[in-house]
C-alpha cells in the first residue's frame, strides 16, 4: 500500500474540528484524523507492506519550468517558495511524522519531487505484490495496470466512500481503452485540464470529448499528428482548438505525467515487512499530544493477525 500522506493529513484537517487539541492547546485534529484513517486502511485492507509517501517539493521546478501556472493559486503570499498551508496544520505535520516513525511505518520521498512521483516510482518497480495506491488525487489514476497489478483506492469523497479502480473500472468510468486506461487517463487529463493544479487544458474540449479523442486516435501524439495533417475525422473546430493550444500541449505532459524513475529514498527498506511499532514511544506521543483513542486504534490495527 502506497499512501499519499499529504492528501490524508489535509483531508483530516478539514474534516475534523480544531477544537481537538493537545494538553497545551495545540490543535491535533489532523494528527488524530490521519491516525484514524491509517488504522482503518490497515484494518480493512491488511497490506503486507505500507509506505507513507511524502512531498519533498510540493511544486517541483521542472514542472514550473514546463508550465508556470502550475499550482500558482496555492503559493503562500508571504513566501513564493512555500505552499499556502493553514497555520494550525503546519505544526501538526512533524507530529504525524513522529507517529509514523514510532509505528514502524516506512516513509519515502525523492529530492525535488512530489509524493505523486514517489508513488509512481515505487508502484512502477514493484514486482512482488499487487499495489494499492491510496489518494484523493485523480492524477494517480494514470498508474493503474493489470499486471503486475496496480489499483487506486480513490478517497476524494472520503474514506467511507472510497472507490477501487483498476484498468477495467477506470476505463468504464471515463470511456477509455481498458488496454491502456492509465495512459489514456493522463492524456485525457492534459486535454481536459485541471484548475486545481493550474492546468488550463484545451479551451472547448471537456472531459467526454477528450476521452473520445484519445480513444479514437489511440494516443495524444497520434491525435496531434492527425490534427496537423488535416485528418477528416476531426472537425475544423477541434483542429483549430488543438492548434491554438500547441504550446500548452507540448508542455503539459511533463506536468501531468508522474516521474517513474524519481530517486526515491526511504527511511526503511521498502522490500521487507514493516518494523514492529515502538509502543512506548506511541504511548508517549499519545499522552503528550492528547491523541487518545486514535493511537489505540492505530496500535490495534498494527497488531499481528492471528
Secondary structure, 3 states (H helix, E strand, C coil): CEEEHHHHHHHHHHHCCCCCECCCCCECHHHHHHHHHHHHHHHHHCCCCCEEECCCCCCCHHHHHHCCCCCHHHEECCEEEEECCCHHHHHHHHHHHHHHHHCCCEEEEECCCCHHHHHHHHHHHCCCCCEEEEECCHHHHHHCECCCCEEEEECCCCHHHCEEECHHHHHHHHCCCHHHHHHHHHHHHHHHCEHHHCECCCCCCCHHHHHHHHHHHCCHHHHHHHHHCCCCCCCHHHHHHHHHCHHHHHHHHHHHCCCCCCCEEECCCCCCCCCCCCHHHHHHHHHHHCCHHHHHHHHHHHCCCC
